[in-house]
């Protein structure tokens, strides 16, 4: 670091991004331990569930799935954050996404890891999970899920890791003398001998762009297949052909909302104001609005087509959904999860970032409720001549739910202290491009003139 | 040549490991078959030509004869016989009698076993092939393999599958039963269970518990291949019997092709009117405590019953 003189853009970038990795504050440690307490409490609830069986949940023969599957769809949903921001925007060369990419991809990896645990917790015999590997039948939508989710997790891990290599190398080179040997070895290993040679750079960029394209169809297949777990069953509300795309859009919708929240948090606590600007929030706000409009459209077409014909079972479903026991949740989703966020994005009365964060939080709560009213009411509708089913989640389910959310935040917060949250080399590259951009047309013009002569 | 003198070459090593693994695998496959128990279901009377024929089991339920056991002031006897015969966990009714409303305001009773569909949605969705259709057309569950994901329960459009939400409270005799998918006793915690047409009885040439337990003889067990059905009192020609009595299948439009036919009626053979005021009695269990209708609580909320 220079003394006296002003530091360059790259130096400042490195300093800002790497500072959080240097140490932990007492407040951070308190936060981590309180999260850990919640996770342990969730684990305790799971032990209770293992001991007594699923009888300790609110699920019974009629409403046979509950909060665990709601959480599963929710977490897999927000995992789409990464794909959209880092892959789709990379493929479409949206330059502004560079500082957001890393965080988005981290949301993806952590959300899939936590989400994938949910169906296993939901099993009656978690001790027999290995049967899926040994006796797996590809005819079952559940197996499609397992295949696509594991490939999504693998793909996302690779996609998170590849752009990290130059940053790992940077950290390896910048480690102070006081650094522990563990840190040094880890960063050296993870940097896989990166020396920033043109050849390495070319190869890395090639690998990243291949992975960016590969990950998009995998991500879309994941949420389509998650919806197939429901839409392959003959149940009112699930027996739908738009479910695949409905779930994909829903996933992207809640994914963008999650990114906005995560970005705002780290901007505030890690002082990323210079890199995560209002422009990023505004752009994501527009993306959120687009996803919201699409989701609204699909919601309307979904309920209008069944509600117009009103076949007996659909009628039962719509009655409990729109006016009956599930109406509070459904309308909370419509008003709190779609209408209010839409107003918050469109009308720019309040400052951008708090406004969009509130919208993001509302969307995420709304989308969790939406998953609840997708899964539970369909199971409540009687298939035989008997009364509607009832579902009241128990403390075990709420504790495991709380534990899973705490685990999500905990893993994220720990990763935030190990990995640089902003891709240093990509942002530096982006800023170089910006600086050289005005010169480019001139050079091109000169070139043209020369060729004309 | 030099390598061999050194001792173990890589090739030898791989060979050795391979053959050891192979030997272990082969013996783990063969040994239990040599010394282990043979399943009660598997052996059949050898050389008996009549028994060697492939059956296609089905059931015919004559609703003209089914009056929900209201005329004898008893809980449904088919369900009771099933419970007694299989140590059914409390709360599960593998054959359940529903009271169904009629157009004129009255009601009829509909006993519903598992319909043993020819195109079973439940079998399609099972991720581990724990539920399957055997060669006699009965949909069975292997409770040693079931992982308890409950996809099959979600898929069944007739709500004919039940889940063992906890370790069931069964009478001590249940522990003596020798488990097989044909006779799923005792019920296994965390797995799905249902009616299996008493496949263990059919193999022995006996009628299922519900058929022989029905005091009105409303239930007929049939074989589609032999075109015959019997309720224990009379033997009928299945195809003619179905046509003569306007048989239908429940939710036939779903394409599941159930193997249970209903002959429409409301118990009129026993002088039950559609608007009969006599109450339908729920089945009773002599064991089982609260069944699965409770939440076990460890601290902090304590045990609760619904």
HADDOCK unambig.tbl for C-alpha pairs under 7 A between the chains (distance, minus, plus):
assign (segid A and resid 52 and name CA) (segid B and resid 166 and name CA) 6.00 0.50 0.50
assign (segid A and resid 53 and name CA) (segid B and resid 165 and name CA) 5.87 0.50 0.50
assign (segid A and resid 53 and name CA) (segid B and resid 166 and name CA) 4.80 0.50 0.50
assign (segid A and resid 53 and name CA) (segid B and resid 190 and name CA) 6.63 0.50 0.50
assign (segid A and resid 54 and name CA) (segid B and resid 165 and name CA) 5.04 0.50 0.50
assign (segid A and resid 54 and name CA) (segid B and resid 166 and name CA) 6.41 0.50 0.50
assign (segid A and resid 55 and name CA) (segid B and resid 165 and name CA) 4.64 0.50 0.50
assign (segid A and resid 55 and name CA) (segid B and resid 166 and name CA) 5.43 0.50 0.50
assign (segid A and resid 55 and name CA) (segid B and resid 292 and name CA) 6.48 0.50 0.50
assign (segid A and resid 55 and name CA) (segid B and resid 295 and name CA) 5.99 0.50 0.50
assign (segid A and resid 56 and name CA) (segid B and resid 295 and name CA) 4.95 0.50 0.50
assign (segid A and resid 56 and name CA) (segid B and resid 296 and name CA) 5.62 0.50 0.50
assign (segid A and resid 61 and name CA) (segid B and resid 162 and name CA) 5.82 0.50 0.50
assign (segid A and resid 61 and name CA) (segid B and resid 163 and name CA) 6.15 0.50 0.50
assign (segid A and resid 123 and name CA) (segid B and resid 147 and name CA) 6.45 0.50 0.50
assign (segid A and resid 123 and name CA) (segid B and resid 148 and name CA) 5.13 0.50 0.50
assign (segid A and resid 123 and name CA) (segid B and resid 149 and name CA) 4.90 0.50 0.50
assign (segid A and resid 124 and name CA) (segid B and resid 147 and name CA) 6.21 0.50 0.50
assign (segid A and resid 124 and name CA) (segid B and resid 148 and name CA) 4.11 0.50 0.50
assign (segid A and resid 124 and name CA) (segid B and resid 149 and name CA) 6.35 0.50 0.50
assign (segid A and resid 124 and name CA) (segid B and resid 190 and name CA) 4.00 0.50 0.50
assign (segid A and resid 124 and name CA) (segid B and resid 191 and name CA) 6.21 0.50 0.50
assign (segid A and resid 125 and name CA) (segid B and resid 147 and name CA) 4.91 0.50 0.50
assign (segid A and resid 125 and name CA) (segid B and resid 148 and name CA) 5.49 0.50 0.50
assign (segid A and resid 125 and name CA) (segid B and resid 190 and name CA) 5.38 0.50 0.50
assign (segid A and resid 126 and name CA) (segid B and resid 147 and name CA) 6.92 0.50 0.50
assign (segid A and resid 128 and name CA) (segid B and resid 147 and name CA) 5.67 0.50 0.50
assign (segid A and resid 129 and name CA) (segid B and resid 147 and name CA) 6.73 0.50 0.50
assign (segid A and resid 131 and name CA) (segid B and resid 128 and name CA) 6.45 0.50 0.50
assign (segid A and resid 132 and name CA) (segid B and resid 127 and name CA) 6.62 0.50 0.50
assign (segid A and resid 132 and name CA) (segid B and resid 128 and name CA) 5.70 0.50 0.50
assign (segid A and resid 135 and name CA) (segid B and resid 128 and name CA) 4.91 0.50 0.50
assign (segid A and resid 135 and name CA) (segid B and resid 129 and name CA) 6.80 0.50 0.50
assign (segid A and resid 136 and name CA) (segid B and resid 127 and name CA) 5.61 0.50 0.50
assign (segid A and resid 136 and name CA) (segid B and resid 128 and name CA) 4.78 0.50 0.50
assign (segid A and resid 137 and name CA) (segid B and resid 127 and name CA) 5.17 0.50 0.50
assign (segid A and resid 137 and name CA) (segid B and resid 128 and name CA) 5.64 0.50 0.50
assign (segid A and resid 137 and name CA) (segid B and resid 129 and name CA) 6.48 0.50 0.50
assign (segid A and resid 139 and name CA) (segid B and resid 124 and name CA) 6.34 0.50 0.50
assign (segid A and resid 139 and name CA) (segid B and resid 125 and name CA) 6.56 0.50 0.50
assign (segid A and resid 140 and name CA) (segid B and resid 124 and name CA) 6.28 0.50 0.50
assign (segid A and resid 140 and name CA) (segid B and resid 125 and name CA) 4.25 0.50 0.50
assign (segid A and resid 140 and name CA) (segid B and resid 126 and name CA) 5.63 0.50 0.50
assign (segid A and resid 140 and name CA) (segid B and resid 127 and name CA) 4.96 0.50 0.50
assign (segid A and resid 141 and name CA) (segid B and resid 125 and name CA) 6.37 0.50 0.50
assign (segid A and resid 142 and name CA) (segid B and resid 127 and name CA) 6.05 0.50 0.50
assign (segid A and resid 143 and name CA) (segid B and resid 127 and name CA) 5.99 0.50 0.50
assign (segid A and resid 233 and name CA) (segid B and resid 154 and name CA) 6.43 0.50 0.50
assign (segid A and resid 233 and name CA) (segid B and resid 155 and name CA) 4.76 0.50 0.50
assign (segid A and resid 234 and name CA) (segid B and resid 155 and name CA) 6.05 0.50 0.50
assign (segid A and resid 234 and name CA) (segid B and resid 157 and name CA) 6.26 0.50 0.50
assign (segid A and resid 383 and name CA) (segid B and resid 157 and name CA) 6.39 0.50 0.50
assign (segid A and resid 383 and name CA) (segid B and resid 158 and name CA) 6.03 0.50 0.50
assign (segid A and resid 383 and name CA) (segid B and resid 159 and name CA) 6.40 0.50 0.50
assign (segid A and resid 384 and name CA) (segid B and resid 158 and name CA) 6.26 0.50 0.50
assign (segid A and resid 384 and name CA) (segid B and resid 159 and name CA) 6.87 0.50 0.50
assign (segid A and resid 385 and name CA) (segid B and resid 98 and name CA) 6.52 0.50 0.50
assign (segid A and resid 385 and name CA) (segid B and resid 100 and name CA) 6.07 0.50 0.50
